[in-house]
Amino acid sequence: MRSTLISLVVIVMLPSCSKENKSDKDFIDKVIDLSIETSSGEYVQLPDLYDRLADKIPADNDEKVILVDKLKTRGFKVTNWGRGNFPPLAPRIINIELMNGRCICDVTKTYYATTVDTLYQMTEGVKCRRIRVDSNEE
């Protein structure tokens, strides 16, 4: 299964290496598309989503999560969220569950510790899956 997903990512990315841009979607949108289309539950982490380190961990109401914002524009609604710590590597992890129809996407934002006590590397990841429906319910 993993080799199939890797092959699919390579195939999806090959056309984007050409000089001609046939889509207005950015890389993040393409990753979200792939996660939704496959709905395999495979986690895809984007470690270079942010161009600089964070100098603090924001309060919950000030938190910005790029993947959540993009999913919301596609009609996804937040159904659950939580936060916690994962010492010593990550002083903060934020988990957000979103749903649109039978598709559930779990987004994770992680603040990783760096060699500087007051700086954190931020990453985000996503995995999507479909809710199975009994044939009696359809």
N, CA, C and O atoms as CSV, one atom per row, in Angstrom:
chain,resi,resn,atom,element,x,y,z
A,1,MET,N,N,0.823,-1.186,0.000
A,1,MET,CA,C,0.000,0.000,0.000
A,1,MET,C,C,0.871,1.255,0.000
A,1,MET,O,O,0.598,2.215,-0.720
A,2,ARG,N,N,1.927,1.230,0.824
A,2,ARG,CA,C,2.799,2.396,0.934
A,2,ARG,C,C,3.493,2.676,-0.395
A,2,ARG,O,O,3.611,3.836,-0.792
A,3,SER,N,N,3.956,1.630,-1.094
A,3,SER,CA,C,4.633,1.832,-2.374
A,3,SER,C,C,3.663,2.365,-3.418
A,3,SER,O,O,4.055,3.140,-4.290
A,4,THR,N,N,2.401,1.957,-3.338
A,4,THR,CA,C,1.389,2.469,-4.258
A,4,THR,C,C,1.177,3.960,-4.036
A,4,THR,O,O,1.085,4.726,-4.995
A,5,LEU,N,N,1.100,4.375,-2.770
A,5,LEU,CA,C,0.913,5.786,-2.452
A,5,LEU,C,C,2.115,6.611,-2.898
A,5,LEU,O,O,1.947,7.702,-3.442
A,6,ILE,N,N,3.316,6.107,-2.677
A,6,ILE,CA,C,4.523,6.819,-3.105
A,6,ILE,C,C,4.541,6.951,-4.623
A,6,ILE,O,O,4.865,8.015,-5.149
A,7,SER,N,N,4.195,5.876,-5.330
A,7,SER,CA,C,4.140,5.930,-6.789
A,7,SER,C,C,3.113,6.942,-7.260
A,7,SER,O,O,3.349,7.670,-8.224
A,8,LEU,N,N,1.980,6.991,-6.585
A,8,LEU,CA,C,0.934,7.944,-6.948
A,8,LEU,C,C,1.404,9.377,-6.747
A,8,LEU,O,O,1.128,10.243,-7.578
A,9,VAL,N,N,2.112,9.634,-5.650
A,9,VAL,CA,C,2.646,10.977,-5.399
A,9,VAL,C,C,3.644,11.356,-6.489
A,9,VAL,O,O,3.620,12.483,-6.983
A,10,VAL,N,N,4.517,10.432,-6.865
A,10,VAL,CA,C,5.496,10.705,-7.918
A,10,VAL,C,C,4.795,10.998,-9.239
A,10,VAL,O,O,5.172,11.932,-9.947
A,11,ILE,N,N,3.790,10.214,-9.572
A,11,ILE,CA,C,3.050,10.425,-10.822
A,11,ILE,C,C,2.346,11.771,-10.809
A,11,ILE,O,O,2.342,12.479,-11.816
A,12,VAL,N,N,1.751,12.130,-9.680
A,12,VAL,CA,C,1.062,13.418,-9.569
A,12,VAL,C,C,2.049,14.571,-9.696
A,12,VAL,O,O,1.720,15.606,-10.276
A,13,MET,N,N,3.250,14.402,-9.162
A,13,MET,CA,C,4.225,15.477,-9.158
A,13,MET,C,C,4.969,15.619,-10.483
A,13,MET,O,O,5.450,16.710,-10.791
A,14,LEU,N,N,5.080,14.556,-11.276
A,14,LEU,CA,C,5.822,14.624,-12.527
A,14,LEU,C,C,5.312,15.709,-13.470
A,14,LEU,O,O,6.121,16.493,-13.967
A,15,PRO,N,N,4.018,15.790,-13.738
A,15,PRO,CA,C,3.561,16.844,-14.643
A,15,PRO,C,C,3.855,18.246,-14.115
A,15,PRO,O,O,4.015,19.180,-14.902
A,16,SER,N,N,3.928,18.404,-12.795
A,16,SER,CA,C,4.178,19.730,-12.244
A,16,SER,C,C,5.629,20.161,-12.439
A,16,SER,O,O,5.949,21.329,-12.223
A,17,CYS,N,N,6.505,19.259,-12.838
A,17,CYS,CA,C,7.895,19.613,-13.085
A,17,CYS,C,C,8.079,20.265,-14.454
A,17,CYS,O,O,9.135,20.831,-14.737
A,18,SER,N,N,7.070,20.187,-15.288
A,18,SER,CA,C,7.181,20.819,-16.598
A,18,SER,C,C,7.035,22.324,-16.459
A,18,SER,O,O,6.547,22.818,-15.442
A,19,LYS,N,N,7.458,23.049,-17.482
A,19,LYS,CA,C,7.404,24.508,-17.441
A,19,LYS,C,C,5.979,25.024,-17.552
A,19,LYS,O,O,5.671,26.118,-17.078
A,20,GLU,N,N,5.120,24.250,-18.171
A,20,GLU,CA,C,3.742,24.673,-18.373
A,20,GLU,C,C,2.917,24.360,-17.127
A,20,GLU,O,O,2.877,23.214,-16.680
A,21,ASN,N,N,2.263,25.368,-16.569
A,21,ASN,CA,C,1.433,25.173,-15.392
A,21,ASN,C,C,-0.011,25.029,-15.836
A,21,ASN,O,O,-0.624,25.991,-16.299
A,22,LYS,N,N,-0.559,23.820,-15.694
A,22,LYS,CA,C,-1.911,23.546,-16.156
A,22,LYS,C,C,-2.938,23.719,-15.052
A,22,LYS,O,O,-4.131,23.548,-15.303
A,23,SER,N,N,-2.520,24.050,-13.847
A,23,SER,CA,C,-3.438,24.163,-12.722
A,23,SER,C,C,-3.100,25.386,-11.893
A,23,SER,O,O,-1.937,25.762,-11.747
A,24,ASP,N,N,-4.135,25.994,-11.361
A,24,ASP,CA,C,-3.931,27.129,-10.471
A,24,ASP,C,C,-3.712,26.682,-9.033
A,24,ASP,O,O,-3.470,27.515,-8.160
A,25,LYS,N,N,-3.794,25.385,-8.775
A,25,LYS,CA,C,-3.628,24.879,-7.420
A,25,LYS,C,C,-2.156,24.883,-7.023
A,25,LYS,O,O,-1.274,24.563,-7.819
A,26,ASP,N,N,-1.918,25.256,-5.756
A,26,ASP,CA,C,-0.545,25.206,-5.260
A,26,ASP,C,C,-0.261,23.801,-4.714
A,26,ASP,O,O,-1.141,22.941,-4.694
A,27,PHE,N,N,0.961,23.591,-4.280
A,27,PHE,CA,C,1.388,22.279,-3.810
A,27,PHE,C,C,0.533,21.799,-2.635
A,27,PHE,O,O,0.173,20.624,-2.562
A,28,ILE,N,N,0.215,22.702,-1.729
A,28,ILE,CA,C,-0.578,22.335,-0.553
A,28,ILE,C,C,-1.947,21.818,-0.981
A,28,ILE,O,O,-2.420,20.805,-0.466
A,29,ASP,N,N,-2.586,22.513,-1.926
A,29,ASP,CA,C,-3.891,22.061,-2.414
A,29,ASP,C,C,-3.791,20.692,-3.082
A,29,ASP,O,O,-4.696,19.869,-2.949
A,30,LYS,N,N,-2.696,20.448,-3.799
A,30,LYS,CA,C,-2.511,19.145,-4.449
A,30,LYS,C,C,-2.333,18.031,-3.422
A,30,LYS,O,O,-2.821,16.920,-3.629
A,31,VAL,N,N,-1.643,18.312,-2.319
A,31,VAL,CA,C,-1.478,17.321,-1.252
A,31,VAL,C,C,-2.838,17.028,-0.624
A,31,VAL,O,O,-3.168,15.870,-0.365
A,32,ILE,N,N,-3.624,18.071,-0.381
A,32,ILE,CA,C,-4.963,17.877,0.176
A,32,ILE,C,C,-5.817,17.066,-0.790
A,32,ILE,O,O,-6.512,16.139,-0.373
A,33,ASP,N,N,-5.774,17.404,-2.080
A,33,ASP,CA,C,-6.520,16.638,-3.094
A,33,ASP,C,C,-6.156,15.161,-3.019
A,33,ASP,O,O,-7.040,14.305,-2.992
A,34,LEU,N,N,-4.868,14.859,-2.985
A,34,LEU,CA,C,-4.397,13.472,-2.945
A,34,LEU,C,C,-4.895,12.758,-1.693
A,34,LEU,O,O,-5.342,11.613,-1.763
A,35,SER,N,N,-4.817,13.433,-0.553
A,35,SER,CA,C,-5.255,12.823,0.698
A,35,SER,C,C,-6.756,12.535,0.680
A,35,SER,O,O,-7.196,11.484,1.148
A,36,ILE,N,N,-7.539,13.469,0.141
A,36,ILE,CA,C,-8.991,13.275,0.061
A,36,ILE,C,C,-9.335,12.189,-0.956
A,36,ILE,O,O,-10.153,11.311,-0.678
A,37,GLU,N,N,-8.713,12.247,-2.130
A,37,GLU,CA,C,-9.028,11.288,-3.195
A,37,GLU,C,C,-8.702,9.856,-2.793
A,37,GLU,O,O,-9.483,8.944,-3.065
A,38,THR,N,N,-7.563,9.649,-2.152
A,38,THR,CA,C,-7.197,8.291,-1.755
A,38,THR,C,C,-7.906,7.864,-0.483
A,38,THR,O,O,-8.226,6.687,-0.319
A,39,SER,N,N,-8.155,8.801,0.418
A,39,SER,CA,C,-8.813,8.528,1.705
A,39,SER,C,C,-8.246,7.278,2.361
A,39,SER,O,O,-8.983,6.476,2.933
A,40,SER,N,N,-6.942,7.123,2.275
A,40,SER,CA,C,-6.282,5.916,2.768
A,40,SER,C,C,-5.928,5.989,4.248
A,40,SER,O,O,-5.571,4.974,4.847
A,41,GLY,N,N,-6.021,7.160,4.840
A,41,GLY,CA,C,-5.614,7.313,6.229
A,41,GLY,C,C,-4.113,7.460,6.386
A,41,GLY,O,O,-3.608,7.502,7.508
A,42,GLU,N,N,-3.384,7.541,5.264
A,42,GLU,CA,C,-1.930,7.750,5.314
A,42,GLU,C,C,-1.647,9.193,5.708
A,42,GLU,O,O,-2.249,10.119,5.166
A,43,TYR,N,N,-0.735,9.382,6.646
A,43,TYR,CA,C,-0.390,10.707,7.142
A,43,TYR,C,C,0.690,11.334,6.253
A,43,TYR,O,O,1.714,10.712,5.972
A,44,VAL,N,N,0.447,12.567,5.820
A,44,VAL,CA,C,1.416,13.312,5.019
A,44,VAL,C,C,1.798,14.547,5.815
A,44,VAL,O,O,0.955,15.394,6.108
A,45,GLN,N,N,3.079,14.645,6.163
A,45,GLN,CA,C,3.555,15.800,6.926
A,45,GLN,C,C,4.290,16.759,6.001
A,45,GLN,O,O,5.066,16.340,5.143
A,46,LEU,N,N,4.037,18.050,6.186
A,46,LEU,CA,C,4.675,19.100,5.396
A,46,LEU,C,C,5.615,19.885,6.314
A,46,LEU,O,O,5.193,20.843,6.961
A,47,PRO,N,N,6.885,19.484,6.370
A,47,PRO,CA,C,7.815,20.112,7.311
A,47,PRO,C,C,8.272,21.513,6.899
A,47,PRO,O,O,8.738,22.273,7.748
A,48,ASP,N,N,8.154,21.867,5.637
A,48,ASP,CA,C,8.627,23.174,5.171
A,48,ASP,C,C,7.478,24.112,4.817
A,48,ASP,O,O,7.626,24.981,3.957
A,49,LEU,N,N,6.351,23.942,5.469
A,49,LEU,CA,C,5.182,24.760,5.190
A,49,LEU,C,C,5.400,26.214,5.622
A,49,LEU,O,O,4.882,27.136,4.992
A,50,TYR,N,N,6.151,26.410,6.677
A,50,TYR,CA,C,6.418,27.752,7.198
A,50,TYR,C,C,7.837,28.168,6.830
A,50,TYR,O,O,8.770,27.368,6.903
A,51,ASP,N,N,7.987,29.431,6.433
A,51,ASP,CA,C,9.300,29.892,5.980
A,51,ASP,C,C,10.188,30.422,7.103
A,51,ASP,O,O,11.330,30.814,6.863
A,52,ARG,N,N,9.662,30.433,8.326
A,52,ARG,CA,C,10.502,30.851,9.452
A,52,ARG,C,C,10.065,30.133,10.723
A,52,ARG,O,O,8.991,29.534,10.781
A,53,LEU,N,N,10.897,30.205,11.709
A,53,LEU,CA,C,10.610,29.569,12.987
A,53,LEU,C,C,9.673,30.453,13.814
A,53,LEU,O,O,9.635,31.670,13.635
A,54,ALA,N,N,8.926,29.832,14.709
A,54,ALA,CA,C,8.047,30.577,15.616
A,54,ALA,C,C,8.849,30.970,16.854
A,54,ALA,O,O,9.652,30.187,17.362
A,55,ASP,N,N,8.620,32.190,17.330
A,55,ASP,CA,C,9.326,32.616,18.541
A,55,ASP,C,C,8.467,32.438,19.791
A,55,ASP,O,O,8.917,32.716,20.902
A,56,LYS,N,N,7.221,31.972,19.606
A,56,LYS,CA,C,6.360,31.639,20.741
A,56,LYS,C,C,5.263,30.697,20.257
A,56,LYS,O,O,4.992,30.585,19.062
A,57,ILE,N,N,4.653,30.038,21.204
A,57,ILE,CA,C,3.504,29.191,20.903
A,57,ILE,C,C,2.270,30.020,21.238
A,57,ILE,O,O,2.076,30.400,22.393
A,58,PRO,N,N,1.432,30.305,20.240
A,58,PRO,CA,C,0.294,31.190,20.484
A,58,PRO,C,C,-0.804,30.549,21.331
A,58,PRO,O,O,-0.882,29.327,21.463
A,59,ALA,N,N,-1.638,31.399,21.895
A,59,ALA,CA,C,-2.821,30.933,22.617
A,59,ALA,C,C,-3.770,30.274,21.617
A,59,ALA,O,O,-3.691,30.540,20.417
A,60,ASP,N,N,-4.657,29.425,22.101
A,60,ASP,CA,C,-5.577,28.681,21.228
A,60,ASP,C,C,-6.353,29.591,20.279
A,60,ASP,O,O,-6.495,29.272,19.099
A,61,ASN,N,N,-6.854,30.715,20.776
A,61,ASN,CA,C,-7.668,31.588,19.932
A,61,ASN,C,C,-6.845,32.361,18.909
A,61,ASN,O,O,-7.419,32.965,18.003
A,62,ASP,N,N,-5.519,32.363,19.024
A,62,ASP,CA,C,-4.645,33.035,18.064
A,62,ASP,C,C,-3.961,32.057,17.109
A,62,ASP,O,O,-3.213,32.475,16.226
A,63,GLU,N,N,-4.211,30.775,17.281
A,63,GLU,CA,C,-3.558,29.742,16.476
A,63,GLU,C,C,-4.051,29.790,15.026
A,63,GLU,O,O,-5.252,29.897,14.776
A,64,LYS,N,N,-3.128,29.709,14.089
A,64,LYS,CA,C,-3.441,29.649,12.657
A,64,LYS,C,C,-2.911,28.325,12.130
A,64,LYS,O,O,-1.749,27.981,12.345
A,65,VAL,N,N,-3.775,27.581,11.435
A,65,VAL,CA,C,-3.391,26.295,10.867
A,65,VAL,C,C,-3.749,26.338,9.382
A,65,VAL,O,O,-4.924,26.356,9.016
A,66,ILE,N,N,-2.728,26.356,8.539
A,66,ILE,CA,C,-2.899,26.548,7.099
A,66,ILE,C,C,-3.793,25.464,6.492
A,66,ILE,O,O,-4.706,25.774,5.726
A,67,LEU,N,N,-3.538,24.197,6.827
A,67,LEU,CA,C,-4.318,23.103,6.242
A,67,LEU,C,C,-5.787,23.178,6.660
A,67,LEU,O,O,-6.669,22.859,5.863
A,68,VAL,N,N,-6.057,23.590,7.882
A,68,VAL,CA,C,-7.443,23.732,8.344
A,68,VAL,C,C,-8.140,24.826,7.550
A,68,VAL,O,O,-9.275,24.648,7.109
A,69,ASP,N,N,-7.464,25.961,7.365
A,69,ASP,CA,C,-8.061,27.057,6.593
A,69,ASP,C,C,-8.392,26.617,5.172
A,69,ASP,O,O,-9.452,26.956,4.646
A,70,LYS,N,N,-7.490,25.865,4.553
A,70,LYS,CA,C,-7.735,25.391,3.187
A,70,LYS,C,C,-8.896,24.393,3.126
A,70,LYS,O,O,-9.696,24.428,2.191
A,71,LEU,N,N,-8.985,23.508,4.119
A,71,LEU,CA,C,-10.091,22.552,4.149
A,71,LEU,C,C,-11.431,23.259,4.401
A,71,LEU,O,O,-12.455,22.859,3.847
A,72,LYS,N,N,-11.426,24.286,5.218
A,72,LYS,CA,C,-12.659,25.039,5.475
A,72,LYS,C,C,-13.180,25.686,4.193
A,72,LYS,O,O,-14.392,25.762,3.993
A,73,THR,N,N,-12.280,26.152,3.321
A,73,THR,CA,C,-12.730,26.753,2.057
A,73,THR,C,C,-13.360,25.708,1.139
A,73,THR,O,O,-14.062,26.056,0.190
A,74,ARG,N,N,-13.113,24.433,1.419
A,74,ARG,CA,C,-13.699,23.339,0.628
A,74,ARG,C,C,-14.983,22.807,1.263
A,74,ARG,O,O,-15.531,21.802,0.810
A,75,GLY,N,N,-15.457,23.475,2.300
A,75,GLY,CA,C,-16.710,23.066,2.933
A,75,GLY,C,C,-16.554,22.167,4.145
A,75,GLY,O,O,-17.555,21.709,4.695
A,76,PHE,N,N,-15.334,21.900,4.577
A,76,PHE,CA,C,-15.123,21.084,5.765
A,76,PHE,C,C,-15.438,21.907,7.013
A,76,PHE,O,O,-15.194,23.112,7.056
A,77,LYS,N,N,-15.982,21.235,8.022
A,77,LYS,CA,C,-16.320,21.858,9.306
A,77,LYS,C,C,-15.533,21.159,10.409
A,77,LYS,O,O,-15.359,19.941,10.384
A,78,VAL,N,N,-15.060,21.942,11.375
A,78,VAL,CA,C,-14.333,21.386,12.510
A,78,VAL,C,C,-15.318,20.615,13.387
A,78,VAL,O,O,-16.344,21.152,13.804
A,79,THR,N,N,-14.995,19.345,13.662
A,79,THR,CA,C,-15.851,18.507,14.500
A,79,THR,C,C,-15.207,18.177,15.847
A,79,THR,O,O,-15.890,17.768,16.785
A,80,ASN,N,N,-13.892,18.357,15.934
A,80,ASN,CA,C,-13.193,18.057,17.186
A,80,ASN,C,C,-11.814,18.696,17.131
A,80,ASN,O,O,-11.255,18.875,16.049
A,81,TRP,N,N,-11.272,19.035,18.273
A,81,TRP,CA,C,-9.909,19.556,18.324
A,81,TRP,C,C,-9.341,19.303,19.715
A,81,TRP,O,O,-10.073,19.099,20.683
A,82,GLY,N,N,-8.049,19.323,19.779
A,82,GLY,CA,C,-7.371,19.169,21.050
A,82,GLY,C,C,-5.928,19.603,20.920
A,82,GLY,O,O,-5.418,19.798,19.817
A,83,ARG,N,N,-5.284,19.751,22.048
A,83,ARG,CA,C,-3.869,20.110,22.047
A,83,ARG,C,C,-3.190,19.421,23.212
A,83,ARG,O,O,-3.822,19.035,24.196
A,84,GLY,N,N,-1.898,19.280,23.072
A,84,GLY,CA,C,-1.142,18.637,24.135
A,84,GLY,C,C,0.339,18.842,23.928
A,84,GLY,O,O,0.762,19.594,23.051
A,85,ASN,N,N,1.112,18.171,24.738
A,85,ASN,CA,C,2.561,18.275,24.676
A,85,ASN,C,C,3.152,16.904,24.392
A,85,ASN,O,O,2.557,15.877,24.721
A,86,PHE,N,N,4.327,16.901,23.779
A,86,PHE,CA,C,5.014,15.660,23.448
A,86,PHE,C,C,6.497,15.847,23.721
A,86,PHE,O,O,7.308,15.846,22.795
A,87,PRO,N,N,6.861,16.011,25.015
A,87,PRO,CA,C,8.258,16.272,25.339
A,87,PRO,C,C,9.141,15.076,25.024
A,87,PRO,O,O,8.641,13.952,25.058
A,88,PRO,N,N,10.393,15.242,24.727
A,88,PRO,CA,C,11.125,16.508,24.663
A,88,PRO,C,C,11.117,17.135,23.264
A,88,PRO,O,O,11.583,18.263,23.102
A,89,LEU,N,N,10.601,16.431,22.255
A,89,LEU,CA,C,10.694,16.937,20.887
A,89,LEU,C,C,9.696,18.030,20.572
A,89,LEU,O,O,10.026,18.982,19.865
A,90,ALA,N,N,8.491,17.914,21.077
A,90,ALA,CA,C,7.446,18.859,20.695
A,90,ALA,C,C,6.730,19.396,21.935
A,90,ALA,O,O,5.990,18.668,22.598
A,91,PRO,N,N,6.955,20.662,22.239
A,91,PRO,CA,C,6.273,21.230,23.389
A,91,PRO,C,C,4.789,21.502,23.128
A,91,PRO,O,O,4.040,21.782,24.064
A,92,ARG,N,N,4.357,21.421,21.862
A,92,ARG,CA,C,2.935,21.630,21.568
A,92,ARG,C,C,2.529,20.867,20.314
A,92,ARG,O,O,3.225,20.892,19.299
A,93,ILE,N,N,1.392,20.190,20.406
A,93,ILE,CA,C,0.774,19.513,19.265
A,93,ILE,C,C,-0.698,19.912,19.271
A,93,ILE,O,O,-1.362,19.861,20.306
A,94,ILE,N,N,-1.192,20.304,18.121
A,94,ILE,CA,C,-2.597,20.661,17.963
A,94,ILE,C,C,-3.207,19.682,16.971
A,94,ILE,O,O,-2.673,19.495,15.878
A,95,ASN,N,N,-4.312,19.059,17.339
A,95,ASN,CA,C,-5.023,18.112,16.472
A,95,ASN,C,C,-6.409,18.664,16.185
A,95,ASN,O,O,-7.132,19.048,17.104
A,96,ILE,N,N,-6.776,18.704,14.919
A,96,ILE,CA,C,-8.081,19.197,14.505
A,96,ILE,C,C,-8.704,18.171,13.574
A,96,ILE,O,O,-8.078,17.739,12.606
A,97,GLU,N,N,-9.936,17.784,13.867
A,97,GLU,CA,C,-10.676,16.870,13.002
A,97,GLU,C,C,-11.725,17.690,12.261
A,97,GLU,O,O,-12.460,18.472,12.865
A,98,LEU,N,N,-11.785,17.500,10.932
A,98,LEU,CA,C,-12.756,18.195,10.100
A,98,LEU,C,C,-13.535,17.168,9.299
A,98,LEU,O,O,-13.036,16.085,8.994
A,99,MET,N,N,-14.784,17.530,8.961
A,99,MET,CA,C,-15.627,16.594,8.228
A,99,MET,C,C,-16.403,17.320,7.138
A,99,MET,O,O,-16.863,18.449,7.314
A,100,ASN,N,N,-16.533,16.632,6.006
A,100,ASN,CA,C,-17.358,17.110,4.899
A,100,ASN,C,C,-18.019,15.870,4.300
A,100,ASN,O,O,-17.355,15.054,3.661
A,101,GLY,N,N,-19.320,15.733,4.507
A,101,GLY,CA,C,-19.995,14.525,4.055
A,101,GLY,C,C,-19.469,13.325,4.812
A,101,GLY,O,O,-19.482,13.305,6.043
A,102,ARG,N,N,-19.001,12.313,4.074
A,102,ARG,CA,C,-18.450,11.103,4.695
A,102,ARG,C,C,-16.932,11.144,4.785
A,102,ARG,O,O,-16.314,10.147,5.159
A,103,CYS,N,N,-16.321,12.267,4.452
A,103,CYS,CA,C,-14.867,12.394,4.490
A,103,CYS,C,C,-14.428,13.105,5.771
A,103,CYS,O,O,-14.896,14.199,6.084
A,104,ILE,N,N,-13.530,12.463,6.494
A,104,ILE,CA,C,-12.962,13.041,7.709
A,104,ILE,C,C,-11.480,13.261,7.479
A,104,ILE,O,O,-10.771,12.352,7.048
A,105,CYS,N,N,-11.009,14.467,7.766
A,105,CYS,CA,C,-9.585,14.777,7.666
A,105,CYS,C,C,-9.074,15.185,9.045
A,105,CYS,O,O,-9.676,16.012,9.730
A,106,ASP,N,N,-7.966,14.592,9.429
A,106,ASP,CA,C,-7.297,14.931,10.678
A,106,ASP,C,C,-6.062,15.748,10.345
A,106,ASP,O,O,-5.201,15.308,9.582
A,107,VAL,N,N,-5.980,16.939,10.920
A,107,VAL,CA,C,-4.847,17.835,10.698
A,107,VAL,C,C,-4.094,17.970,12.010
A,107,VAL,O,O,-4.695,18.128,13.072
A,108,THR,N,N,-2.778,17.907,11.924
A,108,THR,CA,C,-1.928,18.060,13.094
A,108,THR,C,C,-0.922,19.171,12.834
A,108,THR,O,O,-0.256,19.190,11.799
A,109,LYS,N,N,-0.818,20.094,13.780
A,109,LYS,CA,C,0.233,21.113,13.733
A,109,LYS,C,C,1.139,20.845,14.924
A,109,LYS,O,O,0.675,20.723,16.058
A,110,THR,N,N,2.428,20.756,14.656
A,110,THR,CA,C,3.397,20.431,15.692
A,110,THR,C,C,4.447,21.521,15.781
A,110,THR,O,O,4.966,21.989,14.767
A,111,TYR,N,N,4.749,21.917,16.996
A,111,TYR,CA,C,5.840,22.853,17.275
A,111,TYR,C,C,6.991,22.022,17.823
A,111,TYR,O,O,6.928,21.529,18.949
A,112,TYR,N,N,8.039,21.868,17.027
A,112,TYR,CA,C,9.203,21.101,17.463
A,112,TYR,C,C,10.226,22.012,18.114
A,112,TYR,O,O,10.440,23.141,17.674
A,113,ALA,N,N,10.851,21.510,19.161
A,113,ALA,CA,C,11.924,22.247,19.822
A,113,ALA,C,C,13.129,22.341,18.890
A,113,ALA,O,O,13.367,21.448,18.078
A,114,THR,N,N,13.881,23.427,19.014
A,114,THR,CA,C,15.118,23.605,18.255
A,114,THR,C,C,16.263,23.751,19.254
A,114,THR,O,O,16.062,23.629,20.462
A,115,THR,N,N,17.443,24.008,18.750
A,115,THR,CA,C,18.593,24.190,19.637
A,115,THR,C,C,18.528,25.520,20.383
A,115,THR,O,O,19.274,25.734,21.338
A,116,VAL,N,N,17.638,26.415,19.949
A,116,VAL,CA,C,17.428,27.687,20.646
A,116,VAL,C,C,16.131,27.554,21.453
A,116,VAL,O,O,15.075,27.262,20.892
A,117,ASP,N,N,16.214,27.767,22.753
A,117,ASP,CA,C,15.078,27.537,23.652
A,117,ASP,C,C,13.816,28.303,23.277
A,117,ASP,O,O,12.712,27.860,23.596
A,118,THR,N,N,13.957,29.428,22.615
A,118,THR,CA,C,12.792,30.277,22.335
A,118,THR,C,C,12.319,30.203,20.884
A,118,THR,O,O,11.490,31.011,20.467
A,119,LEU,N,N,12.833,29.246,20.109
A,119,LEU,CA,C,12.417,29.097,18.719
A,119,LEU,C,C,11.877,27.684,18.474
A,119,LEU,O,O,12.399,26.704,19.006
A,120,TYR,N,N,10.822,27.601,17.657
A,120,TYR,CA,C,10.170,26.329,17.374
A,120,TYR,C,C,9.974,26.164,15.879
A,120,TYR,O,O,9.585,27.106,15.188
A,121,GLN,N,N,10.245,24.958,15.380
A,121,GLN,CA,C,9.944,24.642,13.984
A,121,GLN,C,C,8.506,24.138,13.931
A,121,GLN,O,O,8.121,23.252,14.694
A,122,MET,N,N,7.720,24.708,13.027
A,122,MET,CA,C,6.323,24.318,12.887
A,122,MET,C,C,6.157,23.419,11.670
A,122,MET,O,O,6.719,23.681,10.607
A,123,THR,N,N,5.387,22.369,11.840
A,123,THR,CA,C,5.019,21.497,10.722
A,123,THR,C,C,3.515,21.263,10.796
A,123,THR,O,O,2.895,21.423,11.847
A,124,GLU,N,N,2.940,20.878,9.655
A,124,GLU,CA,C,1.545,20.477,9.628
A,124,GLU,C,C,1.455,19.192,8.832
A,124,GLU,O,O,2.266,18.929,7.944
A,125,GLY,N,N,0.468,18.413,9.164
A,125,GLY,CA,C,0.235,17.172,8.445
A,125,GLY,C,C,-1.253,16.899,8.333
A,125,GLY,O,O,-2.062,17.453,9.078
A,126,VAL,N,N,-1.600,16.032,7.384
A,126,VAL,CA,C,-3.005,15.712,7.148
A,126,VAL,C,C,-3.141,14.243,6.783
A,126,VAL,O,O,-2.260,13.657,6.154
A,127,LYS,N,N,-4.261,13.660,7.188
A,127,LYS,CA,C,-4.658,12.338,6.720
A,127,LYS,C,C,-6.176,12.334,6.643
A,127,LYS,O,O,-6.861,12.816,7.545
A,128,CYS,N,N,-6.681,11.788,5.567
A,128,CYS,CA,C,-8.129,11.743,5.342
A,128,CYS,C,C,-8.592,10.306,5.194
A,128,CYS,O,O,-7.851,9.437,4.734
A,129,ARG,N,N,-9.822,10.078,5.589
A,129,ARG,CA,C,-10.433,8.753,5.476
A,129,ARG,C,C,-11.925,8.923,5.251
A,129,ARG,O,O,-12.496,9.970,5.553
A,130,ARG,N,N,-12.536,7.899,4.729
A,130,ARG,CA,C,-13.990,7.910,4.492
A,130,ARG,C,C,-14.684,7.104,5.581
A,130,ARG,O,O,-14.172,6.086,6.046
A,131,ILE,N,N,-15.843,7.576,5.971
A,131,ILE,CA,C,-16.679,6.846,6.908
A,131,ILE,C,C,-17.412,5.769,6.124
A,131,ILE,O,O,-18.028,6.049,5.096
A,132,ARG,N,N,-17.343,4.559,6.603
A,132,ARG,CA,C,-18.068,3.472,5.947
A,132,ARG,C,C,-19.523,3.524,6.389
A,132,ARG,O,O,-19.830,3.759,7.558
A,133,VAL,N,N,-20.392,3.304,5.444
A,133,VAL,CA,C,-21.823,3.325,5.714
A,133,VAL,C,C,-22.376,1.936,5.451
A,133,VAL,O,O,-22.096,1.338,4.411
A,134,ASP,N,N,-23.161,1.420,6.390
A,134,ASP,CA,C,-23.821,0.129,6.169
A,134,ASP,C,C,-24.745,0.239,4.975
A,134,ASP,O,O,-25.335,1.293,4.735
A,135,SER,N,N,-24.872,-0.828,4.235
A,135,SER,CA,C,-25.774,-0.820,3.072
A,135,SER,C,C,-27.222,-0.601,3.497
A,135,SER,O,O,-28.039,-0.159,2.690
A,136,ASN,N,N,-27.554,-0.905,4.762
A,136,ASN,CA,C,-28.907,-0.674,5.271
A,136,ASN,C,C,-29.195,0.817,5.458
A,136,ASN,O,O,-30.353,1.234,5.419
A,137,GLU,N,N,-28.156,1.616,5.660
A,137,GLU,CA,C,-28.322,3.040,5.926
A,137,GLU,C,C,-28.449,3.850,4.645
A,137,GLU,O,O,-28.952,4.972,4.684
A,138,GLU,N,N,-28.007,3.316,3.510
A,138,GLU,CA,C,-28.020,4.086,2.272
A,138,GLU,C,C,-29.375,4.084,1.632
A,138,GLU,O,O,-29.560,4.690,0.577
